[in-house]
Each structure stands twice: as structure tokens, then as C-alpha cells.
């Protein structure tokens, strides 16, 4: 079918047109302690929160969090200990078997534990294929609700992909039993970095 | 019993324990919805905005589709326009064939169920692998989804275990622990993700102003589906658009809270272009939607965001299960979508409603499925689908209620019905209406007589 034919038919079949509603009267929830709400929500969706300072050695922190892990993957230049780099692997498949993937999030959302992770690496597979995911988030970038969050999301123009992640991959498809670690990360640790 | 839905429900209800479990499961989801709603002071405002935004989009659909496809094409995404199921299926197959793809991984998409894509591709030799755990279980068992959000809710863990053993996915005989089985599926699907030549996803929301394809999952399977293969195909209904991010926030906040009682899905992924070295195609499917728009009573069904809340709350769905409906989407919204698809084929489902309107109260986009079912029932006679016995009864009742003397006379003799044995009033042959309906006991004295005797001027004695 030609696009023009469909559009013409839609215009013809539209009976009465309705205006876009006012949006400025929609007030999203805010919290007295936004950070506390974000931490509680992250835990309730199955994630962990670890607090760090900007001066901390994140490489050591992460290795201590996952003492049994052998394969780390990231393209963050300040985490030089990682054996795999999603920018330089030839194919996404080569990231299979990664124990811990490490990425940066740019916006955290208190109402639901979502963190905006824009693709800033060649292979976004690192965000999903790794057994465990670490997301590094600046404490200043935590907002109350999704309305605020969507005003702040941005994309790396090279990749134009981004995802909100709230806790580990999960499913309740077998008799409604909640199981963490369906197809993507089996656990998520959010490292909240403050001054 | 008059309809296919009630016949199937009758059989299903023989297993009372299973039905009680089904009922409790979905009531649990409904309670989850309530908890979420109560935590947000702006809940009703969100619903009002969601409804108004969708009403606006659906009545400006051509403009938004133009904007959306321009955005997509601006980043090298290839847009395709499919009139119906056949065209959509051929387009997807054509894209796969031109890339010589033999294995396709896909995430959950109700649209692909609607158009029968999997069968179409498999008949042409493509290995189609569902990657949502529930859908994968159903695919391996050759069963149909019983719900749009939790499709395998009717399968027991023992059945899953047996199925996984038969397919070599589980190697521990008799182990039906959900955590173990989920892990087995993870390992098995991992291989499929790594080997597939293409990944196909649905689309929860298309953002017109930016060209984002937004896909929401808890498992991350849509992301795995699109992270390895060099080809990403999106199939989406043309009604899936929202104008911009400001509106998207409203729907993102409502979708999962309404559907499963979670504050969000784990992943809300935004696809704007193909990943490096890959190709991205979006197949926009009409398949009757442009016709629905012209239906004066039912065009607002197009506002539906497929959250499943109307099924979870529906007392008929909860007690008759997805398997008793004849359209592939069950519950209140499925009754409506079936009637829009073909009222002659799917009219059996309109009886699956007690008109309690609970669905109207939970629907995030205010589609009002219950009110629409009422309207569909009013047109059954015009397509020759009205129940003959009910027609006779209705005619009888209008004679009775229109004639005051006849009505009074009938009431005087009504208590005689009290001495008719139950075996007669509940005989399927003599009175099918009596099945499942208790016979009321008629009072010995009519209300009229009682009133005349007791109500002297100035009120009751």
C-alpha cells in the first residue's frame, strides 16, 4: 500500500477532530526526600544501591562488589581493568559470557527506579548480555518522576538508542513466580556518586 | 446455552480449583493496579490526559504518521506501509528473504498474533523463535496465549517442566522449580539470540516528534533480540503513536502500573535508528484500523494501549479464562476488537460481560470497553445474531409490561411458581434459562395489595 493512500483514507474516515489537551495542569508526584525514594524503589524492583564519592577508586569498588567475577566489560576510560570493550569487539556476540557490564546512566527516577542509559558504546549488547550490570549515576541527576525525566533524556547522535532500566531482568511467566534474570542482567547494582 | 463463549466457559468451570486459582491470580493483578493508583495523587489526571491525548492522536493520525515516518526515514530507517495482514506478512518475509535470514528471534507482539506472522514465516522455512518466556513456552507447546500481558498464565509449572525436558531445554527430570526452569530457558534462548539473523519487535509507543520506537519489557528480551542480529524489524499498528515525550511520560507511567501493578517495566527502550552496521525496518500496519476510525460508536477502541487491566478486573474473564473467548484477544477489550474485526464471526463474545463496568473504571485510556459492549449488543439483531429465545422472551415481556391488567393478573398467580419443582424449572430442555439462575421466590401477596392495605394517608401504619 502507498503511504499516501493510507493517509488519505485516514483523513477521510476521521469524523470529528479533538484538540491536544493542556499538559501544564498535570502535576507529577514529588517526594520530600527524592534520593531516599529512589533508593527504596531501586531495592523494591530488585536492584542494589552502593554509594560512592567522586574521589573513590571505582575500579576497586566494583571488583570488591563482584569478587567472583572474572570478565568485566565497559568502554568507560576510568575503568581500565575491564578485559572487554564494547567499542572494540568485532561483533556483539563476543560480549557473551561477560560477568559484569558497567555503564553510565544520565537520569535516575525516584518514582520507579528507572535510570536512563543512553547508548554511548558501539555494542549496546553490553547493557543486556552481561550476567550482572553496574550502572554509575550522579546523585545530582535523580529526579522525582517520569515527566521530569523525559525533559532530560538525551541521545548520543552516533547511536540514537537509549533505555530506561529499573532493576534486573525479571519474569513471572511460570505460575506468576517472580524470578530475577530472565533474558538480560540477573542483578543490577547502581553506584550513586556524590561529591 | 447460547454462545460459544458460554459453552466453552461451562467446560472450563468443571475444574473449579483451576478456575479459582485463575480468578485469584488476576484479582491479585487488579489489586496491584489499585495499590499503584493509590500511591499517585495525580492518577485520575493521568487517565484524563491519556484519554484526551489518544483522542487527539487518533483523530489526527495522518498528520502524526507523516511526521513519524519522516523522522524515521531521516535516520535511515526504512518505513513500510501494509494495508492488511497478507501485505504485512509478505513485507516481513520479503525483508528476511533479501537478507537470507533463516532464524528470526522475536519479542512479544500482539500485532504479529493478529496477522498470523509466525505461521506465515514458518511455512516458508524461517525458524521463528519467541523470546518472551511465556510466549516461548506456548510456542513449544503449540498453545495459544490466554492473556495479552501474561500469556502463559494457564500453563502449570509441571507442564512447563515436561515440555522443557522433551525439548532438551531442561535436563533434570521432574524439576519444576520456576527459578530453575527460567534459568534453563535463559541458557537455551541465549543460543538463539547469538545465532539469529534478524530480530523482530513490536512497538508499545511510537513518538511522532522524534521517531522513537518505544518497547517495554520486563525480561529484556526485546533488547537481546535487537542487540546481536544485523537486522531489526518492527511491526506496529498505525494507532500506536503519541505526539511527543511530554505525552509519552503519561503512558509510560500508566502502562505497567495498570497491567501488572509494577511502577514500571524493567526496560523502556527507545530505538531511533539501526545499530552500527545494521538495518532497521518499520512495518506500519493498517489491517482494518482506518475502518475502525470511521465507526461512530466504536472508534475510541483505537485509544487502547493493550495494558490488560480490563481483563484482570473482569469478573467474567477471571472466571471463564482466556480460552473461552473466540477472538485471540480475550476479556473486555478483546470482545470489542473482535467485533470490530468481524461482528458476524466474533459476536459470541459479547455475552461475556455482566455490564458491571469495572473495566471502564480501570482503563487508563478510558476506552470504556464495557459501555461499548453494551452498544454492540444493541446491534446483534441487525446482523441476525440475536438469541432467538431471548427475543421471544423480550417480546413476551414487552406485552406483559405494557398491559397493566395483564401484569396485575400475572402477579396474582405468580406465587403458583413457588410450587413448581426445581427439577422442572432447571430442566435444560424445558427452560435453559434456569441453568445457573436461581428461581426467585414470589411473595404470597403482591406489592400493590400490600401497599393498598398498609399505606393510609400520612404514611405507613
Interface residues (C-beta under 8 A of the other chain):
Chain A: X1 X2 X3 X6 X7 X8 X9 X10 X11 X13 X14 X15 X16 X17 X18 X19 X20 X21 X23 X25 X26 X27 X28 X29 X41 X45 X91 X92 X93 X96 X111 X112 X113 X114 X119 X122 X123 X124 X125 X127 X128 X129 X145 X146 X147 X149 X150 X151 X153 X155 X158 X159 X160 X161 X162 X163 X164 X165 X166 X167 X168 X169 X170 X171 X172 X173 X174 X175 X176 X177 X179 X181 X182 X183 X184 X185
Chain B: X25 X28 X39 X40 X41 X42 X45 X46 X48 X49 X52 X53 X55 X56 X59 X60 X61 X62 X65 X66 X69 X75 X79 X81 X82 X83 X87 X131 X132 X133 X134 X137 X150 X151 X152 X153 X155 X156 X157 X160 X178 X179 X181 X182 X183 X185 X186 X189 X190 X193 X194 X218 X219 X220 X221 X223 X224 X227 X228 X238 X243 X245 X246 X247 X248 X249 X250 X252 X253 X260 X262 X263 X264 X265 X266 X267 X268 X269 X270 X271 X272 X273 X275 X276 X286 X290 X291 X293 X294 X296 X299
